[in-house]
Structures are given as C-alpha cells and as structure tokens.
Amino acid sequence: MTSLKITKMQGCGNDFVILEYSEFEKSGMSMSALAEKLCDRHFGIGADGMIIPDTSISSNIADIGWYFYNSDGTTAQMCGNGMRCFARYVYDKKLVSKKEFSVQTLAGIIKPQIQDDGTVRVNMGTPILEDAKIPFNGERKVQLNDKSFDITPVSMGNPHCIIFTEEDPMFLAENYGPLMEKHPYFPEKTNTEFVKLISKDEIDMRVYERGCGITLACGTGACASVVACILNNLTEQTVRVNLLGGSVSVEWSGTSENPNENIFLIGPAQYSFTADYML
C-alpha cells in the first residue's frame, strides 16, 4: 500500500487537494486518474480539484507552474480560488521566496500576491471578450427547456456564461446549469454563473462549474461576473461577490471600449488539514 502526503485547502469553500510532484509519481497513476480518485467525496479525500506544483518551469518564463485538474479528471485553464490556495501553499512551503510571484497556467501567466492579513490578491490578467477566443459561437439569448435567458459570454482563460436574474440564483444553477454547461454555443463547455444584483457594489452569485457541478465558490466565475456587470452598466468597478462559501472582492477598471485592463481577485485561502492518504 502506498502512502501519499497531501494537503487539503479551501477558498470560500471551494476545496482542493494539493500534493508535491514526487508524491504524484509515487502513485503510479496518471494525473487525471489520481484527481478523480482523490477528489471523490466517498472513496477519496473529497475536493473540487487537485493541484500539483510544477517547479521545473524555467525562471525566464515564470517563478513556478501548476498542474490543475477538476474532480472529474479534466484539466482546467484557470481557477481563481485554487490559485489563492496554491499561492499560500507554495509560499509557506518555500517553493517560492517572494510574496508576489508569477505562475504559469494554461490560461497564461497569473500573478498572485500574499497579503499581510493572510488573504491573497491575484492579478487574473485581462478578460477575453472575443467570441472565437472564449470560445463561443451563438446568440446572446438562449432557450433552456421552459426558460429563455439573456447571456453574456466571458473568458478568464476558461469559458463563462453569465446570466442576470431576479429569481433565486441557486435554483437556476441547479436546474439550468447542467443544460448550459453542454450547450452547443460553447464548444469547450462552459461554467455558468447566475447573478442577482444587490447594489452597485455587491452581487450574489451561484455557479455550475464545468467538470464539477455546483460548487461553493468560483474565483474565475466571480471575475467574469463582475466584468459582465460592468459591461452591462450594472455595478461600479469594485464589487463584493457573495458566494455560497463566502465572499470575495473583484476589481476591474475596464470598459466595453477599453477591456484590456487587468482584473484583480481578493479573498481567503485556508488550510483544512494535512494527511497521509493510503492509496
């Protein structure tokens, strides 16, 4: 029997299993299969995703890289809550020596910064609004069973579909999120955020994540939702986003005329436990 040293972390309830590359090698499994096994909430540890630091990255590219897998064994280009947890982990483990550093991801270079209060501020880069790059191929209105929704597609390195509503966003996420995830408008599937406006600087958001289902939080989804709010003239440029598992703050100074501004995600990253997992 093989023992793997793992760390469990969470950001607003979005939870992750983190392990070193050497521990992954001991498993004798593919990363995809290991992610499915560890993330299983009945037979594994239970998590929304698995993260493995990649210290082989050339220093002229980034300070460090990561491998990120959803609970179903698929890869994801980015994960904002996962990035905050990853940033604390690699800094505390001294895999990086700076509080602000660069991480190579499938969505490009992401720059987290450890704050003095223990939260993490992440420069998530610029949102992608071009349909072909999201990728998105369809209309801004979609029919899902008995309901018609106006949608705003945005990519944060991974595709998002934002739907504004005055109804219960949780009910909509549970019942219409699975349909939107696999809608043909999104050839690589999509994360779907149902957003209810509270004020000009606060929203409630519920999410059905691609490859995960309902989760307590989604950092890239929070960013994409605020971008959509600003593009639709619904909020100011700094917004509190209330998720099932807690709240994060998102800042974006962009506009529809000038969208090439970095978006910042600020929120908690907390340890749950460390353990030896018997494989």
TARA-V436976 format. One record per pair of residues at least 12 apart in sequence whose ideal C-beta (glycine too) atoms are under 8 Angstrom apart, sorted by the first residue. I is the first residue (numbers start at 1). J is the second residue. Records with the same first field share a line. If there is no record, write none. Layout:
# TARA-V436976
I: J  J
This chain:
# TARA-V436976
1: 278  279
2: 26  27  28  278  279
3: 276  277  278  279
4: 19  23  24  26  27  276  277  279
5: 19  20  23  274  275  276  277
6: 18  19  23  38  45  274  275  276  277
7: 19  89  271  273  274
8: 45  47  271  272  273  274  275
9: 85  88  89  269  270  271  272
10: 81  85  245  270  272
11: 80  81  82  84  85  217  219  267  268  269  270
12: 81  216  217  243  245  246  247  248  267  268
13: 215  216  217  243  244  245  246
14: 48  79  81  82  215  216  217  218  219  245
15: 46  47  48  216  272
16: 47  48  49  50  51  81  82  85  86
17: 38  39  45  47  49  50  51
18: 50  51  52  53  85  86  89
19: 38  50  52
20: 52  53
21: 52  53  54  55
24: 52
27: 279
31: 50  52  67  69
32: 69  73  74  75
33: 73
34: 50
35: 49  50  69  70  71  73
36: 71  72  73
37: 279
38: 50  277
39: 69  70  71
40: 71
44: 277
45: 275  277
47: 71
48: 70  71  209  212  215
49: 68  69  70  71  76  79  82  212
50: 68  69  71
51: 66  67  68  69  82  85  86  89
52: 66  67
53: 65  66  86  89  90  93  95
54: 66  67  104
55: 95
57: 104
61: 104  109
62: 102  103  104  109
63: 96  98  101  102  103
64: 90  95  96  101  102  103  104
65: 103  104  105
66: 86  103  104  105
68: 82  105  106
70: 209  210  211  212
71: 211  212
72: 211  212
74: 211
75: 106
76: 106  158  210  211
77: 105  106  107  157  158
78: 105  106  107  110  124  156  157  158  220
79: 218  219  220
80: 122  124  156  218  219  220  221  222  223  248  265  267
81: 217  218  219  267  269
82: 219
83: 103  105  110  112  120  122  219
84: 112  119  120  122  219  265  267  268  269
85: 269  270
86: 103  112
87: 101  103  112  113  114  120  122  269
88: 114  118  120  269  271
91: 114
99: 113  114
100: 112  113  114
105: 157
106: 157
107: 125  156  157  158
108: 125  157
109: 125
110: 122  123  124  125
111: 123
115: 266
118: 268  269
119: 266  267  268  269
120: 266  267  268  269
121: 264  265  266
122: 219  264  265  266
123: 262  263  264
124: 156  219  220  223  262  263  264  265
125: 156  157  262  263
126: 254  259  260  261  262  263
127: 154  155  156  223  224  227  252  254  259  263
128: 154  155  156  157
129: 154  155  231  259
131: 153
133: 155
134: 153  154  155  159  186
135: 155  159  186  187  188
136: 153  159  185  186
137: 184  185  186  187
138: 183  184  185  186
139: 185
140: 152
142: 180  183  185
144: 176  179  180  183
145: 176  179
147: 176
149: 163  176  180
150: 163  164
151: 163
152: 164  228  231  232
153: 185  186  190
154: 224  227  228
155: 224
156: 220  223  224  263
157: 220
158: 191  210  220
159: 186  188  189  190  191  210
160: 190  191  192  193  220  221  224  225
161: 180  183  186  190  191  192  193
162: 192  193  195  224  225  228
163: 180  192  193  194  195
164: 195  196  197  228  232  234
165: 194  195  196
166: 196
167: 196
169: 194  195  196  204  205  206
170: 194  206  244
172: 194  206
173: 192  194  206  207  208  214
174: 208  214
176: 192  194  208
177: 192  194  207  208  213  214
178: 208  213
180: 192  208
181: 208  210
189: 210  211
190: 210
191: 207  208  209  210  218  220  221  224
192: 207  208
193: 205  206  207  218  221  224  225
194: 206  207
195: 225  228  229
197: 229  234  235
198: 242
200: 234  235  236
201: 235  236  238  239  240
202: 239  240  241  242
203: 225  226  229  235  239  240  241  242
204: 242
205: 218  221  222  225  241  242  243
206: 243  244
207: 221  243
209: 221
215: 244
216: 243  244  245  246
217: 243  244  245  246  248
218: 243
219: 248  265  267
222: 241  243  248  250  265
223: 250  252  263  265
225: 241  250
226: 239  241  250  252  263
227: 252  254  259  263
230: 252  254  255
231: 255  256  259
237: 251  252  253
238: 250  251
239: 251
246: 267  268
247: 267
248: 265  266  267
249: 265  266  267
250: 263  264  265  266
251: 263  264  266
252: 264
